[in-house]
């Protein structure tokens, strides 16, 4: 299926998904959200081993929502807008394979919220992050107040969301929201290299590990340990476990099939 606002490239067993509206700073409008939901649904049926998410051009990852769509919107319309965006972002967060955000420029509003749905963020030295909605008389609606607080803590989240300011990649690195800061011309290259490293591991193990981390995160330690126990035992029932252990004993590289 051809898309107008996003682009999916497959390179062996990894995918590169690009928000492709460079003239609009890759802003999220209704069409982007719908196409994003469609491509993610396709990836549920025909998955990659790791996905890199980025924005077209060198200025912006995603510069936020398309404000023009909100000009005449009332409260009921806003509720539908938020619910639709949250459903798309939830789908991104819940993919069975890891998703890496390669933030090459501005990640503001909905763009920052989109990056927060990914498993981790690789950012350009020139990247800027922020939730500027309060400057428009609004608040984040695609999960920003919830995912950011869980990522950087309440105080740092309050500072960012209540001020509406822009923050550097280095600041977000110090907050724990960004995993690595690299020169601007190395963002996609670095994210892709990490994706290839992840893709070389056992796909079922990677899936179970991601689910164990995410499912157990908001539980008590004892309950979280039970989540890990469950996924640990499931891993022993996979062909990938047999191949991985056998390859280790035979001192050869494993050939995982994701089964």
Secondary structure, 3 states (H helix, E strand, C coil): CCCCCEEEEEECCEEEEEECCHHHCCCECHHHHHHHHHHHHHHHHCCCCEEEEEECCCCEEECCECHHHHCCCCHHHHHHHHHHHHHHHHHHHCCCCEEEEEECCEEECHHHHHHHCCCEEEEECCCEEECHHHHHCCCCCCCHHHHHHHHHCHHHHHHHHHHCCEEEHHHHHHHCCCCEEECHHHHHHHHHHHHHHHHCCCHHHHHHHHHHHHHHCCCCHHHHHHHHHHHHHHHCCCHHHHHHHHHHHHCCCCCCCCC
